[in-house]
Amino acid sequence: MNIMLATCNAKYIHKNLALRWLYTTSPCQEDVILKEYTIKDDVKRIGNEILEMKIDVLCLSCYIWNIDIHKELIHYLKKQNHNLHIIVGGPEVSYDSFELLDQGVDAISIGEGEESVWEYIQMLREGKNYEIAGMYTASYPNKEYRKVELSLLETYETPYFLKMDEGQFANRYFYLETSRGCPYGCTYCLSSADRCVRMFSDAYVFSILEKIKDSDIKQVKLLDRTFNSNPKRALAIARYINEHCVHQIFQFEIVAETLSEELLTFFCEEADVSRFRFEVGVQSFHTKTLTSVGRMQNNERLKEVITRLNQAGCILHVDLIAGLPYEGMESFHHSFDELFALQASEVQLGILKLLKGTKLRSQKEEFGFQFSLCAPYEIQQTKWLTSEELICIHHCAHATEKFWNSGKLRWTLREVLRRGWYTSPFTMFMALGEAYAKLPRPYQPYQLFACVKQILQDQEEKEVDALLLMEYYASNKQRPKRFTQSYVTLDKKKALMNDCLDMEIDQQDHLFRYGLIDIGYDAGKVCYQLVLYDEHQSYPKQYLIDNETKQYKEWKR
């Protein structure tokens, strides 16, 4: 019996750990093929490749980002070969997806499938039909959520260093789980369905870390829902990583306000912060909202921890969710500004998704939720937010990602806020989002800067242009397209270039070939700047020039 384990990942750099666990727990690996595609691949191409392999059983790993393409694939495969037996599993189908049996699916793996899937396939080999815990079929609609003993999984070959993955470690994310389950009960999160945290043994985890340290792996993402749920264990793991895994970057999801003082001190005072990234789910600062979704959050401690980690130079990714109960536009505005003030590395503004299997989805009438019936089930309206307001928040989210998280205009936007041209970050990103939404697709890089200029029309144009041109030139590796008017005459450019030559900033040939003079911005005032590119297509050096004193200083954002 030929068996394929397959999925469509969001991107090539992602890997599916669930399929690798299935592969390693298979009693018949010689009959098993593991294939990963992406959601941008052509459905017919994927289907034809599977059909050519003469597969008997296809197991698909399903999530909100790939369920639609998987449904298309199932329909295509069954149309071509109705005898192909299809099993689906994963968080997207473990709850309320039983209609898939009417759409070509033969069985649904409910929960963790390392045991149940192979028990089911053994049943197929025997030509029999009987009930298997954790497998939902037309004959046995069993909704039991199956869990696997982690100590059992440790007895199998590790899924992390399979032969098929050799040569790909440096180019793809390395997903690692040291535990399963979550101790918290946030009603919007699917992890709340499994409140029992199960840990892989310390010996097992450290054996994996030991192999990681000697590999060419670059990015490690822990799948643990809360890395710091066991503070002493988390500290031991972090210390090992800090001392031994010196060539990798590790990303954790933490509950910041519960971070132990010992663990916090370690990250702030001992760790090489360049090798740790933290995901912090803030979601809201509104107490009534947090209480309504079962999230007990100490806001003051949360702010303290984020501030201390940020001051230590840690890389922080913080999240807000729009659309939660009792959170209207004014309250969300306040939450965004409060979070932005903490100056985390990245701020993600997400829209609430009513995931299958969550308590919040069952409360949709109570909270007046209107949402898309297709994945990812985003909220479209609530009792507290209109559909128009949610569209505006969508625009704000896109702007935050493009203008802030990307790093392309971070210095510029900091200066806009510092000058008081906008007093509220949320208002600024809302305005940017509206301007960004009107850009043609595809757009040119300079048009992002033009969006900032557009939202600053009430300010003095020359001052705005001077500010924008600093980071605009810094973000290009060669002389870019001009998007502002010219403020410096040809005679003045020649004079300033000669001044730069006198100040011995660079050799004459290089200076005149690769340098440009324009207005710049320094300490709230318009000045002149020299931008010096080179033949290697490197990012330029920039110098601020004092026209009166004939002095210069190098500028870096």
C-alpha positions as CSV (number, residue, x, y, z in Angstrom):
1,M,0.0,0.0,0.0
2,N,1.5,3.3,-1.1
3,I,1.0,6.1,1.4
4,M,1.7,9.8,1.0
5,L,1.9,12.4,3.8
6,A,1.4,15.8,2.2
7,T,0.6,19.4,2.9
8,C,0.7,22.9,1.3
9,N,2.8,25.1,3.4
10,A,2.4,28.9,3.4
11,K,5.9,29.3,2.1
12,Y,8.8,27.1,1.0
13,I,10.9,28.1,4.0
14,H,8.3,26.5,6.4
15,K,8.4,22.9,7.2
16,N,5.6,20.7,8.6
17,L,6.6,19.0,11.8
18,A,3.3,17.1,12.2
19,L,4.0,15.1,9.0
20,R,7.5,14.3,10.1
21,W,6.2,12.9,13.4
22,L,3.7,10.8,11.3
23,Y,6.6,9.6,9.1
24,T,8.9,8.6,12.0
25,T,6.0,6.7,13.8
26,S,5.1,4.8,10.7
27,P,5.5,1.0,11.0
28,C,6.2,0.8,7.3
29,Q,8.4,3.8,6.3
30,E,9.4,2.0,3.1
31,D,5.8,2.5,1.8
32,V,5.6,6.2,2.9
33,I,6.4,9.3,0.8
34,L,6.4,12.8,2.5
35,K,5.8,15.7,0.1
36,E,5.5,19.4,0.9
37,Y,4.0,21.9,-1.5
38,T,3.0,25.6,-1.1
39,I,-0.3,27.3,-1.2
40,K,0.9,29.1,-4.4
41,D,1.4,25.9,-6.3
42,D,-1.1,24.8,-9.0
43,V,-3.7,22.4,-7.7
44,K,-3.7,20.4,-10.9
45,R,0.0,20.1,-11.0
46,I,0.0,18.8,-7.4
47,G,-2.9,16.4,-8.2
48,N,-1.3,15.0,-11.3
49,E,2.0,14.4,-9.5
50,I,0.1,12.5,-6.7
51,L,-1.8,10.5,-9.3
52,E,1.3,9.6,-11.2
53,M,2.8,8.1,-8.0
54,K,-0.1,5.6,-7.8
55,I,-0.8,6.5,-4.2
56,D,-3.4,4.4,-2.3
57,V,-3.7,6.5,0.8
58,L,-3.2,10.3,1.0
59,C,-2.9,12.0,4.4
60,L,-3.2,15.8,4.3
61,S,-2.2,18.1,7.2
62,C,-4.7,21.0,7.3
63,Y,-4.6,24.5,8.8
64,I,-6.5,27.7,8.2
65,W,-4.0,28.8,5.6
66,N,-4.2,25.7,3.4
67,I,-7.7,24.3,3.9
68,D,-9.1,25.9,0.7
69,I,-6.4,24.6,-1.6
70,H,-6.7,21.2,0.1
71,K,-10.4,21.1,-0.6
72,E,-9.7,21.9,-4.3
73,L,-7.1,19.2,-4.3
74,I,-9.4,16.6,-2.8
75,H,-12.1,17.4,-5.3
76,Y,-9.7,17.1,-8.2
77,L,-8.1,13.8,-7.0
78,K,-11.4,12.1,-6.3
79,K,-12.7,13.1,-9.7
80,Q,-9.7,11.4,-11.3
81,N,-9.5,8.4,-8.9
82,H,-12.4,7.8,-6.6
83,N,-10.6,4.8,-5.1
84,L,-7.9,7.0,-3.6
85,H,-8.4,6.9,0.2
86,I,-8.0,10.4,1.7
87,I,-7.4,11.1,5.4
88,V,-7.2,14.7,6.7
89,G,-5.9,15.9,10.1
90,G,-4.6,19.0,11.8
91,P,-6.1,21.8,13.9
92,E,-8.4,23.0,11.1
93,V,-10.3,19.7,10.8
94,S,-10.2,18.4,14.4
95,Y,-13.4,20.4,15.2
96,D,-16.6,20.9,13.3
97,S,-15.4,19.8,9.9
98,F,-17.3,16.6,9.6
99,E,-19.0,17.8,6.4
100,L,-15.7,17.0,4.7
101,L,-16.9,13.4,4.5
102,D,-19.4,14.6,1.9
103,Q,-16.6,16.3,-0.1
104,G,-14.4,13.4,-0.8
105,V,-12.6,12.8,2.5
106,D,-12.8,9.2,3.9
107,A,-11.5,9.8,7.4
108,I,-10.7,12.7,9.8
109,S,-7.9,12.4,12.4
110,I,-9.2,14.1,15.5
111,G,-6.3,15.4,17.6
112,E,-2.8,13.9,17.5
113,G,-2.5,11.3,14.9
114,E,0.9,9.6,15.5
115,E,-0.9,6.4,16.7
116,S,-4.5,6.7,15.3
117,V,-3.6,7.3,11.7
118,W,-1.4,4.2,11.5
119,E,-4.0,2.1,13.4
120,Y,-6.5,3.2,10.8
121,I,-4.2,2.4,7.9
122,Q,-3.5,-1.0,9.4
123,M,-7.3,-1.6,9.4
124,L,-7.4,-0.7,5.7
125,R,-4.6,-3.2,5.1
126,E,-6.7,-5.9,6.8
127,G,-9.7,-5.0,4.7
128,K,-11.8,-4.5,7.8
129,N,-13.9,-1.7,9.3
130,Y,-13.9,-1.1,13.0
131,E,-13.8,1.9,15.4
132,I,-10.5,3.6,16.1
133,A,-10.2,6.2,18.8
134,G,-9.4,9.6,17.3
135,M,-10.6,8.7,13.8
136,Y,-13.9,10.1,12.5
137,T,-15.5,8.1,9.6
138,A,-19.0,7.7,8.2
139,S,-19.3,4.3,9.9
140,Y,-17.9,5.4,13.2
141,P,-18.4,9.2,13.8
142,N,-16.0,9.2,16.7
143,K,-15.2,12.8,17.9
144,E,-12.8,11.7,20.6
145,Y,-9.7,14.0,20.7
146,R,-6.8,11.6,20.7
147,K,-3.6,12.5,22.5
148,V,-0.2,10.7,22.4
149,E,2.1,10.0,25.3
150,L,5.2,12.1,24.6
151,S,7.4,9.4,26.3
152,L,6.3,7.1,23.5
153,L,7.2,9.5,20.8
154,E,10.7,9.8,22.3
155,T,11.3,6.1,21.5
156,Y,11.0,6.7,17.8
157,E,13.5,8.2,15.4
158,T,13.7,11.9,15.9
159,P,11.6,13.8,13.2
160,Y,14.1,16.8,13.3
161,F,17.0,15.4,11.3
162,L,15.5,13.2,8.7
163,K,17.6,12.3,5.7
164,M,15.1,14.0,3.4
165,D,15.9,17.3,5.1
166,E,19.6,17.2,4.8
167,G,21.0,20.1,2.9
168,Q,17.9,22.3,3.6
169,F,18.5,23.3,7.2
170,A,20.2,26.6,6.4
171,N,17.3,27.7,4.1
172,R,14.2,26.7,6.0
173,Y,12.8,27.3,9.5
174,F,13.5,24.6,12.0
175,Y,10.3,24.0,14.1
176,L,10.9,22.5,17.5
177,E,8.4,21.5,20.2
178,T,9.5,20.9,23.8
179,S,5.9,20.6,25.0
180,R,2.3,20.3,23.9
181,G,-0.7,22.0,25.4
182,C,-1.3,25.3,27.0
183,P,-2.0,26.2,30.7
184,Y,-4.2,29.2,29.7
185,G,-7.8,29.3,28.7
186,C,-8.1,32.2,26.2
187,T,-11.4,31.6,24.5
188,Y,-10.3,32.8,21.1
189,C,-7.4,30.4,21.0
190,L,-7.5,26.7,19.9
191,S,-4.8,25.9,22.4
192,S,-7.3,26.4,25.2
193,A,-8.9,23.1,24.2
194,D,-5.9,21.4,25.6
195,R,-5.2,22.9,29.1
196,C,-2.9,20.1,30.1
197,V,0.8,20.9,29.4
198,R,2.8,17.8,28.6
199,M,6.6,18.1,28.4
200,F,9.1,16.2,26.4
201,S,11.8,15.0,28.8
202,D,14.7,17.2,29.5
203,A,17.1,14.6,28.2
204,Y,15.2,14.4,24.9
205,V,15.1,18.2,24.4
206,F,18.8,18.7,25.2
207,S,19.8,15.9,22.8
208,I,18.0,17.8,20.0
209,L,19.6,21.1,21.0
210,E,23.0,19.4,21.0
211,K,22.4,18.4,17.4
212,I,21.2,21.9,16.5
213,K,24.3,23.5,17.8
214,D,26.5,21.5,15.5
215,S,24.3,22.0,12.4
216,D,23.9,24.8,9.8
217,I,20.4,25.6,11.0
218,K,19.9,29.3,11.2
219,Q,16.3,29.9,12.5
220,V,14.6,27.8,15.2
221,K,11.0,28.4,16.1
222,L,9.6,26.8,19.2
223,L,6.0,25.6,18.8
224,D,5.4,25.6,22.6
225,R,2.3,27.7,23.3
226,T,4.1,29.2,26.4
227,F,7.8,28.7,26.6
228,N,8.0,30.0,30.2
229,S,5.2,27.9,31.6
230,N,7.9,26.0,33.6
231,P,10.3,28.8,34.6
232,K,13.2,26.6,35.8
233,R,13.1,24.4,32.7
234,A,12.8,27.4,30.5
235,L,15.9,29.0,32.1
236,A,17.9,25.7,31.7
237,I,17.0,25.6,28.0
238,A,17.7,29.3,27.5
239,R,21.1,29.0,29.2
240,Y,22.1,26.0,27.1
241,I,21.1,27.8,23.9
242,N,23.0,30.9,25.0
243,E,26.2,29.0,25.7
244,H,26.2,26.4,23.0
245,C,23.8,27.3,20.1
246,V,25.8,30.3,19.1
247,H,25.0,30.2,15.3
248,Q,21.3,30.0,15.6
249,I,18.4,32.4,16.4
250,F,15.6,31.1,18.6
251,Q,12.1,32.4,18.6
252,F,9.8,31.8,21.7
253,E,6.2,32.5,22.5
254,I,6.0,33.8,26.1
255,V,3.5,35.2,28.5
256,A,5.5,38.2,29.5
257,E,3.8,39.1,32.8
258,T,4.4,35.6,34.2
259,L,8.1,35.7,33.2
260,S,10.1,34.8,36.4
261,E,12.5,37.4,37.7
262,E,15.3,35.0,37.3
263,L,14.5,34.3,33.7
264,L,13.9,38.0,33.0
265,T,17.3,38.9,34.6
266,F,19.0,36.3,32.5
267,F,17.7,37.6,29.3
268,C,18.3,41.3,30.3
269,E,21.8,40.9,31.8
270,E,23.4,37.6,30.6
271,A,22.1,36.4,27.3
272,D,23.2,37.4,23.8
273,V,20.0,39.1,23.0
274,S,20.7,39.1,19.2
275,R,20.0,35.3,19.3
276,F,16.6,35.4,20.9
277,R,13.2,36.6,19.6
278,F,10.2,36.8,21.7
279,E,6.5,36.7,20.7
280,V,4.3,38.4,23.3
281,G,0.6,38.2,22.9
282,V,-0.8,41.3,24.5
283,Q,-4.2,41.3,22.6
284,S,-5.7,44.2,24.6
285,F,-5.2,46.5,27.6
286,H,-8.9,46.8,28.2
287,T,-9.7,44.9,31.4
288,K,-13.3,44.0,30.6
289,T,-12.2,42.7,27.2
290,L,-9.5,40.5,28.7
291,T,-11.9,39.1,31.3
292,S,-14.5,38.3,28.7
293,V,-12.1,36.0,26.8
294,G,-10.7,34.3,29.9
295,R,-7.4,36.1,29.8
296,M,-6.1,37.1,33.2
297,Q,-3.4,39.7,32.5
298,N,-1.4,42.0,34.8
299,N,-1.0,45.0,32.6
300,E,1.5,46.8,34.7
301,R,3.8,43.8,35.1
302,L,3.4,43.2,31.3
303,K,4.5,46.7,30.5
304,E,7.4,46.4,32.9
305,V,8.7,43.2,31.4
306,I,8.3,44.4,27.8
307,T,10.1,47.7,28.8
308,R,13.0,45.9,30.5
309,L,13.4,43.4,27.6
310,N,13.3,46.2,25.1
311,Q,15.9,48.3,27.0
312,A,18.2,45.3,27.1
313,G,18.0,45.1,23.3
314,C,15.8,42.0,23.0
315,I,13.9,41.5,19.8
316,L,10.2,41.7,20.7
317,H,7.2,40.9,18.5
318,V,4.0,42.0,20.2
319,D,0.4,41.3,19.2
320,L,-2.9,43.1,19.4
321,I,-6.2,41.6,18.3
322,A,-9.0,43.8,17.0
323,G,-12.6,42.6,17.3
324,L,-12.6,41.1,20.8
325,P,-15.7,41.6,23.0
326,Y,-16.3,45.0,24.5
327,E,-13.4,46.6,22.4
328,G,-14.7,49.5,20.4
329,M,-12.7,51.9,18.2
330,E,-11.8,54.2,21.1
331,S,-10.7,51.3,23.4
332,F,-8.7,49.7,20.6
333,H,-7.1,53.1,19.8
334,H,-6.0,53.4,23.4
335,S,-4.6,49.8,23.4
336,F,-2.6,50.4,20.2
337,D,-1.1,53.6,21.5
338,E,-0.3,52.1,24.8
339,L,1.5,49.2,23.2
340,F,3.3,51.2,20.6
341,A,4.7,53.5,23.4
342,L,6.6,50.4,24.7
343,Q,8.7,50.6,21.5
344,A,8.8,46.8,20.7
345,S,10.7,45.7,17.6
346,E,7.5,44.7,15.8
347,V,3.9,45.4,16.4
348,Q,1.4,43.1,14.8
349,L,-2.2,44.2,14.6
350,G,-4.4,41.1,13.9
351,I,-8.1,40.8,13.3
352,L,-9.9,38.3,15.5
353,K,-10.5,34.9,13.8
354,L,-13.3,32.7,15.1
355,L,-11.5,29.4,14.9
356,K,-13.4,26.2,14.8
357,G,-13.4,24.5,18.2
358,T,-13.0,27.7,20.3
359,K,-15.4,28.8,22.9
360,L,-15.6,32.3,21.4
361,R,-17.0,30.9,18.2
362,S,-19.8,29.4,20.2
363,Q,-20.6,32.8,21.6
364,K,-21.0,34.5,18.2
365,E,-24.7,35.4,18.9
366,E,-23.9,36.8,22.4
367,F,-21.3,39.2,21.1
368,G,-22.9,40.0,17.7
369,F,-20.0,38.5,15.7
370,Q,-20.4,38.5,12.0
371,F,-17.5,36.7,10.3
372,S,-16.4,35.0,7.1
373,L,-17.5,31.4,6.8
374,C,-14.4,30.7,4.9
375,A,-10.9,30.3,6.4
376,P,-9.4,32.1,8.2
377,Y,-12.9,33.1,9.6
378,E,-12.1,36.8,10.2
379,I,-14.5,39.0,12.1
380,Q,-16.4,41.4,9.9
381,Q,-18.5,43.2,12.5
382,T,-19.2,43.1,16.3
383,K,-21.5,44.8,18.7
384,W,-18.7,47.3,19.3
385,L,-17.1,47.7,15.8
386,T,-18.8,48.4,12.6
387,S,-17.7,46.8,9.3
388,E,-16.4,50.2,8.2
389,E,-14.3,50.5,11.3
390,L,-12.9,47.0,10.9
391,I,-11.9,47.9,7.3
392,C,-10.1,51.0,8.7
393,I,-8.3,48.8,11.2
394,H,-7.3,46.4,8.3
395,H,-5.7,49.4,6.6
396,C,-3.9,50.3,9.8
397,A,-2.6,46.8,10.1
398,H,-1.2,46.8,6.6
399,A,0.5,50.2,7.2
400,T,2.0,49.0,10.5
401,E,3.5,46.0,8.7
402,K,4.8,48.0,5.6
403,F,6.0,51.2,7.2
404,W,7.1,50.0,10.7
405,N,7.7,46.3,11.0
406,S,9.6,46.3,7.7
407,G,12.0,48.8,9.1
408,K,11.8,50.9,5.9
409,L,10.5,54.1,7.4
410,R,10.9,53.5,11.1
411,W,13.3,56.4,11.7
412,T,11.1,58.7,9.7
413,L,7.9,57.8,11.6
414,R,9.7,58.2,14.9
415,E,10.7,61.7,13.9
416,V,7.1,62.4,12.8
417,L,5.9,61.5,16.3
418,R,8.7,63.3,18.0
419,R,7.9,66.5,16.1
420,G,4.3,66.2,17.2
421,W,3.1,66.2,13.6
422,Y,1.0,63.2,14.9
423,T,0.4,62.8,18.6
424,S,-1.2,59.4,18.3
425,P,0.6,56.4,16.5
426,F,-2.8,54.8,15.9
427,T,-4.1,57.9,14.1
428,M,-0.9,58.1,12.1
429,F,-1.0,54.5,11.0
430,M,-4.7,54.8,10.2
431,A,-3.9,57.7,7.9
432,L,-1.0,55.8,6.3
433,G,-3.2,52.8,5.8
434,E,-5.7,54.8,3.9
435,A,-3.0,56.3,1.7
436,Y,-1.3,52.9,1.2
437,A,-4.6,51.2,0.2
438,K,-4.9,53.7,-2.7
439,L,-1.5,52.8,-4.2
440,P,-1.4,51.0,-7.5
441,R,-0.2,47.4,-7.4
442,P,2.6,46.8,-7.9
443,Y,3.9,50.1,-6.5
444,Q,7.4,51.6,-6.6
445,P,9.4,51.9,-3.3
446,Y,9.4,55.7,-3.4
447,Q,5.6,55.7,-3.2
448,L,5.8,54.5,0.4
449,F,7.6,57.7,1.2
450,A,5.1,59.6,-0.9
451,C,2.3,58.2,1.4
452,V,4.0,59.7,4.4
453,K,4.3,63.1,2.6
454,Q,0.6,62.8,1.8
455,I,-0.5,62.5,5.4
456,L,1.7,65.5,6.3
457,Q,0.2,68.0,3.9
458,D,-0.5,70.4,6.8
459,Q,3.2,70.7,7.6
460,E,5.8,72.9,5.8
461,E,6.7,71.0,2.6
462,K,10.4,71.7,2.6
463,E,10.8,70.4,6.2
464,V,8.7,67.3,5.4
465,D,10.8,66.6,2.3
466,A,14.1,67.1,4.2
467,L,13.0,64.6,6.8
468,L,11.8,62.0,4.2
469,L,14.9,62.3,2.1
470,M,17.2,61.1,4.9
471,E,15.8,57.6,5.1
472,Y,14.8,57.5,1.4
473,Y,18.4,57.8,0.3
474,A,19.5,55.5,3.1
475,S,17.2,52.7,1.9
476,N,18.6,52.7,-1.7
477,K,21.9,51.2,-2.9
478,Q,22.1,53.6,-5.9
479,R,20.8,57.0,-6.7
480,P,17.0,56.6,-6.6
481,K,14.1,58.3,-8.5
482,R,13.3,61.7,-7.1
483,F,9.8,62.2,-5.7
484,T,10.2,65.7,-4.2
485,Q,10.9,69.0,-5.8
486,S,14.6,70.1,-6.1
487,Y,15.6,72.6,-3.4
488,V,19.3,72.9,-4.1
489,T,20.6,74.9,-7.1
490,L,23.3,73.6,-9.4
491,D,25.7,76.3,-8.2
492,K,25.0,75.4,-4.6
493,K,25.6,71.8,-5.2
494,K,29.0,72.5,-6.8
495,A,29.9,74.7,-3.9
496,L,29.0,72.1,-1.3
497,M,30.7,69.4,-3.2
498,N,33.9,71.4,-3.2
499,D,33.4,72.0,0.5
500,C,33.2,68.2,1.0
501,L,36.4,67.8,-1.0
502,D,38.1,70.4,1.2
503,M,36.9,68.6,4.3
504,E,38.5,65.4,2.8
505,I,35.3,63.3,3.1
506,D,36.4,61.3,0.1
507,Q,38.6,61.4,-3.0
508,Q,37.6,63.8,-5.8
509,D,36.9,61.1,-8.5
510,H,34.8,59.0,-6.2
511,L,33.0,62.0,-4.6
512,F,31.9,63.5,-7.9
513,R,31.0,60.2,-9.5
514,Y,28.9,58.7,-6.7
515,G,28.0,61.6,-4.5
516,L,24.8,63.7,-4.5
517,I,23.9,66.8,-2.6
518,D,20.4,67.5,-1.3
519,I,18.6,68.9,1.7
520,G,18.6,66.9,4.9
521,Y,17.3,66.9,8.4
522,D,19.1,67.3,11.7
523,A,17.8,67.9,15.2
524,G,14.5,69.4,13.9
525,K,16.1,71.7,11.3
526,V,16.6,71.6,7.6
527,C,20.2,71.3,6.5
528,Y,22.2,69.8,3.7
529,Q,23.4,66.3,3.2
530,L,25.9,64.5,1.1
531,V,24.9,61.0,0.0
532,L,27.8,58.8,-1.1
533,Y,27.1,55.6,-3.0
534,D,29.7,53.3,-4.5
535,E,30.5,50.9,-7.3
536,H,29.7,47.9,-5.1
537,Q,25.9,48.7,-4.8
538,S,26.3,49.1,-1.1
539,Y,24.0,51.2,1.1
540,P,25.4,54.8,1.0
541,K,27.2,56.8,3.6
542,Q,25.4,60.0,4.5
543,Y,26.9,63.2,5.9
544,L,25.1,66.1,7.4
545,I,26.7,69.4,6.4
546,D,26.6,72.6,8.4
547,N,26.5,75.4,5.8
548,E,27.8,78.0,8.2
549,T,30.6,76.2,10.0
550,K,31.6,74.0,7.0
551,Q,31.6,71.1,9.3
552,Y,30.1,67.7,8.7
553,K,29.1,64.5,10.6
554,E,28.2,61.1,9.5
555,W,24.5,60.2,9.8
556,K,23.1,56.7,10.5
557,R,19.5,55.9,11.2
